[in-house]
Amino acid sequence: MNGTTDVAKAFSFKEFGDAFVGFFASLKLAILLMITLAILSTVGTVIQQGEQPQVYIKEYGETAYWWLTKLGITDIYHQWWFSSVLVLLCINSLTCFHQRFPAIWRSIRQDKVHVTVPFIQNLKRSTVLTLGADRQKVTETLAMGFADRGYHVLFNKGEQDTTVYATKGIMGWVAAHIAHLSVTVIIVGGLLGNVIGFRDFGVCLEGQTYHIPQGNFDLHVDKFWIDYYENGAVKSYNSTLTVIDQGQPSVTKTITVNDPLVYKGIWFYQSSYGDSWDRVEKARIVVKDKATDKVVGEAILDWQKEATLKDLGLKLQLTDFVADFGFDSKDRRVYSKTVEHENPAIKLAITESNQALPAPWIFYNYPDLFEIQGSKYKFELTGYLTKKFTGLQITKDPGVMFVWIGSTMLVVGVMLSAMIYHRRVWAKVVPNATGVTVYMGGTAYKGQIDFDREFERVTERVKAAAPTV
């Protein structure tokens, strides 16, 4: 011990609390969180969110798609780490508000008319006037001078002196903190949307009915069509949708871009359209004789409807379609590698002379790729009519009202803070042997130059009303 005693410092909850509050009220933390949020939002904007796997594979490749999915980049706004940034930003905003606003509120409510001469003289803008007039007249002149400039005036008449307090623009002082608080409201709305709400994308075909599990109702696509300008450019794309609730049609509406259908708090937006990658409306098949390679017949096949060529003893049916042919050797299944029609192929069910043949895949770009065993004919896909799909963005966001409220608070707060400047002025009128001595001083939250002019004009008005000694 060497004659010394080490005394461990006692644990203090107050010090821990102060350190905790200081950390979350840190401006550095706020800047770091804002930068992180900006980076994540930029990534979420550049990389499309919630799209089909084929879209990402075509755009970035299969390896990059695997990493994007693994890291959650394809659905950033629903990842735990994105929500964590929002929560921390919310805590930071609330902590700053808690630290600063109570002092402002106390300042607004506290007694303003019982101040001392040293207090007034220590203000940033102050002056002392010695006037040859009585206390009542000087007090009234001061009060009228400030009232004419929009100040709210209070005064306290004591036995020895009179104190005048004038203030205006309190809302501009408070509005800045309302704008600060609005960030929290917006973030709460965003978190509610992430936790309770959902966002999905549906590829829907005309005439089909789809179940919406989040609302426990069905959605039927009555019709989809595209309007064009005279030069052939797309003017608009539209879908007529019918909500079927408990087996009965409930609502029917034609939606366009920015004019959604809303039912049970679920929004259906017209988001996109395109050529379906798994079906067509019609396909044109040319039949050739294997021996002579001459065309002996043709058929226009409707989707999954059998057509008969009696002269050739054939029955043909279009049973499947892929826009970009791919084969998964592990699962032994055919799939479309992308949504683009890069390598289209149809699956053709063939009955020849009352005998069913193995259903081959017929390729549009490679008509002679495979020979159909057991048939004396060759079949070529020479054209097809694509089936258009309508892309619907389906969302439910219970936090949207909070976002609107917070956004309104932010706009109003910023506007009031920019347009209204909080100003306070004190004057103490003290009688003396020849008249009165006026100690006057004030502070301005913003607009110091304009406040100085205003202060000077009131001073000149008082001098003009009462001669200076």
C-alpha positions, -999 to 999 in steps of 0.1 A, spaced: 0 0 0 30 23 5 11 45 29 -15 54 3 -51 44 0 -68 40 -34 -104 51 -32 -127 38 -60 -150 64 -74 -186 55 -66 -208 47 -95 -232 76 -102 -264 70 -121 -266 108 -127 -232 108 -145 -242 78 -165 -275 94 -175 -258 126 -184 -233 107 -206 -261 87 -222 -281 119 -230 -250 137 -242 -242 108 -266 -277 107 -281 -279 145 -283 -246 147 -301 -245 167 -333 -218 144 -346 -242 114 -341 -270 133 -359 -247 141 -389 -234 105 -390 -270 91 -390 -282 116 -417 -252 107 -439 -259 69 -434 -296 74 -442 -288 94 -473 -264 67 -485 -289 39 -479 -317 59 -496 -295 66 -526 -287 29 -530 -324 21 -526 -331 46 -554 -304 35 -578 -312 -3 -573 -349 -10 -578 -366 -24 -548 -390 -54 -546 -386 -64 -583 -388 -100 -597 -356 -120 -596 -354 -120 -634 -351 -82 -634 -320 -83 -612 -304 -112 -630 -307 -95 -663 -294 -62 -650 -266 -74 -627 -260 -111 -633 -267 -141 -611 -236 -137 -588 -244 -100 -581 -281 -109 -576 -271 -135 -550 -250 -109 -531 -278 -82 -534 -303 -106 -519 -279 -118 -492 -272 -82 -481 -309 -72 -483 -301 -45 -509 -332 -55 -530 -355 -46 -500 -335 -20 -481 -364 -2 -465 -376 -34 -447 -342 -44 -433 -335 -43 -395 -304 -22 -400 -324 5 -419 -350 6 -392 -322 8 -366 -309 39 -383 -344 55 -382 -348 46 -345 -315 61 -336 -323 92 -355 -356 94 -338 -339 91 -304 -314 117 -313 -341 142 -324 -362 136 -292 -331 139 -270 -322 173 -286 -358 184 -282 -359 173 -246 -327 192 -238 -335 225 -255 -373 230 -255 -380 229 -218 -356 258 -212 -374 278 -239 -408 270 -224 -396 281 -190 -382 313 -206 -416 319 -222 -435 314 -190 -412 330 -165 -417 365 -150 -402 390 -174 -410 423 -157 -389 419 -125 -354 424 -138 -325 444 -125 -305 473 -140 -273 451 -143 -293 425 -162 -304 451 -188 -270 466 -191 -254 432 -198 -277 426 -228 -262 426 -263 -279 458 -273 -284 484 -245 -284 522 -239 -289 546 -210 -310 578 -214 -314 607 -190 -346 625 -197 -362 656 -182 -398 641 -180 -419 623 -155 -420 586 -151 -455 582 -164 -450 600 -196 -418 581 -205 -434 548 -196 -463 555 -219 -440 567 -247 -420 535 -245 -451 513 -244 -466 530 -275 -433 530 -294 -430 492 -290 -468 485 -295 -468 504 -328 -441 480 -340 -461 449 -331 -447 441 -297 -467 427 -269 -460 450 -239 -461 444 -202 -451 467 -174 -447 467 -137 -449 499 -117 -431 498 -84 -425 524 -58 -390 532 -69 -391 525 -107 -412 511 -136 -401 481 -157 -414 478 -193 -411 445 -211 -419 442 -248 -417 410 -270 -428 397 -303 -422 368 -326 -423 341 -299 -437 317 -325 -406 321 -347 -385 310 -317 -407 280 -310 -412 271 -347 -375 260 -351 -380 234 -324 -414 223 -340 -395 217 -372 -369 197 -352 -397 176 -336 -413 171 -371 -384 149 -380 -394 125 -352 -430 124 -364 -419 116 -400 -396 89 -388 -423 73 -366 -445 73 -397 -418 56 -416 -413 30 -389 -450 22 -387 -450 17 -425 -421 -7 -422 -434 -27 -393 -471 -28 -399 -474 -19 -436 -462 -37 -466 -452 -31 -502 -455 -56 -530 -455 -59 -568 -478 -81 -588 -477 -91 -624 -513 -96 -633 -530 -108 -665 -564 -97 -680 -592 -120 -670 -574 -135 -640 -584 -132 -603 -558 -129 -576 -561 -133 -538 -549 -104 -516 -541 -121 -483 -533 -89 -465 -569 -77 -470 -586 -111 -472 -603 -103 -506 -598 -110 -543 -588 -88 -571 -601 -94 -606 -584 -78 -636 -613 -70 -659 -593 -53 -687 -559 -39 -695 -551 -16 -724 -526 9 -737 -535 43 -753 -511 57 -779 -503 90 -794 -506 95 -831 -468 90 -835 -471 56 -818 -456 67 -784 -474 53 -753 -498 79 -739 -511 59 -709 -517 24 -697 -548 15 -678 -563 -14 -658 -599 -19 -649 -600 -37 -615 -628 -52 -595 -625 -60 -558 -644 -92 -548 -650 -93 -511 -667 -124 -496 -676 -136 -530 -694 -104 -541 -681 -76 -564 -675 -46 -541 -656 -19 -560 -648 -15 -597 -623 12 -609 -601 19 -639 -567 29 -626 -540 48 -644 -506 62 -632 -511 84 -602 -548 74 -599 -549 43 -577 -576 20 -564 -579 21 -526 -597 -6 -506 -594 -14 -469 -564 8 -467 -546 -11 -494 -535 10 -525 -533 -5 -560 -511 16 -583 -507 12 -620 -469 7 -620 -458 -9 -653 -467 -32 -681 -449 -55 -704 -450 -87 -724 -456 -118 -704 -428 -143 -702 -448 -174 -695 -477 -173 -719 -489 -159 -753 -523 -152 -768 -517 -169 -802 -488 -186 -820 -484 -193 -857 -471 -228 -865 -459 -238 -900 -459 -275 -908 -433 -289 -932 -428 -324 -947 -396 -339 -934 -387 -355 -967 -393 -326 -990 -390 -296 -966 -420 -282 -982 -448 -263 -963 -478 -286 -962 -499 -266 -937 -501 -240 -910 -522 -233 -878 -529 -203 -856 -530 -217 -822 -549 -200 -793 -534 -204 -758 -540 -239 -745 -568 -246 -771 -565 -276 -794 -566 -271 -832 -572 -298 -858 -555 -301 -892 -577 -328 -907 -558 -330 -941 -526 -338 -922 -541 -360 -895 -528 -336 -868 -541 -322 -836 -519 -294 -821 -521 -276 -788 -500 -248 -774 -494 -258 -738 -465 -237 -725 -443 -207 -734 -411 -192 -721 -397 -159 -733 -360 -167 -726 -355 -205 -726 -335 -219 -697 -332 -254 -683 -324 -262 -646 -306 -296 -648 -309 -301 -611 -346 -298 -609 -351 -308 -645 -374 -280 -653 -377 -254 -680 -379 -217 -669 -375 -182 -684 -341 -168 -676 -352 -132 -680 -384 -113 -687 -371 -103 -721 -381 -123 -752 -345 -132 -760 -350 -169 -768 -387 -176 -770 -400 -212 -773 -434 -229 -771 -442 -264 -759 -464 -281 -785 -487 -311 -777 -489 -332 -810 -513 -360 -818 -505 -375 -852 -527 -402 -868 -544 -405 -834 -511 -412 -817 -498 -388 -790 -462 -379 -796 -437 -365 -769 -444 -328 -765 -414 -310 -779 -401 -274 -774 -402 -254 -806 -378 -225 -807 -385 -193 -826 -348 -185 -833 -337 -221 -838 -364 -239 -859 -342 -270 -867 -327 -275 -832 -345 -307 -825 -361 -334 -847 -394 -348 -835 -391 -385 -833 -421 -406 -847 -434 -377 -868 -431 -372 -906 -435 -335 -901 -414 -306 -889 -429 -278 -869 -417 -242 -870 -428 -213 -848 -429 -184 -872 -447 -158 -850 -467 -152 -819 -489 -125 -803 -477 -117 -768 -499 -115 -738 -496 -81 -721 -494 -80 -683 -502 -51 -660 -478 -44 -632 -495 -34 -600 -477 -19 -570 -497 -30 -539 -490 -10 -507 -504 -4 -473 -488 23 -452 -506 31 -419 -478 56 -411 -485 78 -441 -507 101 -419 -479 106 -395 -456 114 -425 -480 140 -438 -484 155 -403 -447 156 -398 -441 171 -432 -467 198 -425 -450 206 -392 -416 208 -409 -428 231 -437 -448 253 -412 -419 253 -387 -393 262 -413 -414 290 -428 -423 305 -394 -387 303 -383 -375 320 -415 -402 347 -415 -407 355 -378 -378 367 -356 -381 366 -318 -372 399 -301 -373 410 -265 -367 444 -250 -366 456 -214 -366 492 -201 -364 503 -165 -375 539 -158 -359 552 -127 -368 587 -113 -340 611 -105 -337 647 -93 -342 662 -128 -365 637 -144 -358 600 -151 -330 577 -161 -340 550 -187 -320 518 -189 -330 500 -221 -317 468 -236 -328 439 -258 -319 407 -277 -329 393 -310 -330 356 -320 -324 365 -356 -323 396 -378 -299 416 -356 -294 445 -381 -332 450 -384 -336 448 -346 -309 475 -341 -328 498 -364 -360 492 -345 -343 497 -312 -328 530 -324 -362 543 -337 -379 536 -303 -350 554 -286 -353 584 -308 -391 585 -302 -385 586 -265 -359 613 -268 -383 634 -290 -411 630 -265 -390 640 -235 -360 664 -236 -326 649 -228 -310 664 -197 
